[in-house]
Amino acid sequence: MAQLKVFITRPIPEEIRAKIAAECEVDMWHTSAILPPIAEKIPPLDGLMTYGHEPVSPEMIATSPNLKVISVVGVGYDHVHVETCRERGIAVGHTPGVLSDTTADMTMALLLAASRNIVPADKHVQTKQWLYYDPNILWGYDVHHATIGIVGMGRIGYAVAKRALAFDMRVLYYKRERRRDWEEELGIKYVDMEHLLRDSDFVTLHVPLTDETTHMIGKAELALMKSTAILVNIARGPVVDHYALYDALREGQIAGAALDVTEPEPLNIDHPLLGLDNVIIAPHLGSATIQTRMKMATMAMENLLAGLKGEQLPYGVLQPNF
Ligand code: DGY
């Protein structure tokens, strides 16, 4: 496949890059610090591996008349214009499953950090304000025996439910199609969105980004939540209307938020959310562990190489020829 050209949008582990390079010509963008050019300045491609969320638009796709496969290093593929790929017969792959536990761990990390004030506590000590034991500072909220409302009960939602149960939490969930099998297996309860928002101490978001889920948490939804509730978004930034969230946090309509994803990413340096002390924000780290990122890169490589050969992708989203 030496003549086939592939572009990788950010550095992936060298051993994976080398395996791809053994089979085709690879151009890999050298840094994460400057956005990759994914249309101009690169020759027409046979394969594209996206490691990041820059839009792969119809215009970008049009620059590569022979594009055979787009391999996403990640489970979410909302940045890829799948309709154009369908029309053009381009295969699209992603990396589901392998990151569910890791992302669920991060959900719990954010939930615990927000409820127990871990970030302000660390700042308190690091800025040398810890001068005596003060029993009256940084009181948080109990996690154990609290109610968690999981929005989106897919692989990640399921893994979050299992962790929440280990904390003796009461688990509510909302999903378009009920998972009665998981209700039975885990003892979790299906409720509608309104019930979930009203009843939960913690609301965690795990839905894919679609037209339907864009801004699904806005002013009206935040108004339904308890004033003691904490919102965790580890799905996609645009699932939450950030200006409505800012108002809700500033006015104490909800107690706090922990975001692993934002709209846009990164947030502009003067974004109002950055000035609040009841929000913590991580730079999109849900699946960022050494083990999981290696597995994701491996799966993405397998998708890419299969797609270049015209074979069925092992982890396909869209496989027009199969
Ligand atoms: C995913 O897997 O979708 C993460 O957001 C990383 O892209």
Residues whose N, C-alpha, C, O or C-beta is under 5 A from the ligand:
A	BS01	DGY	V73 G74 V75 G76
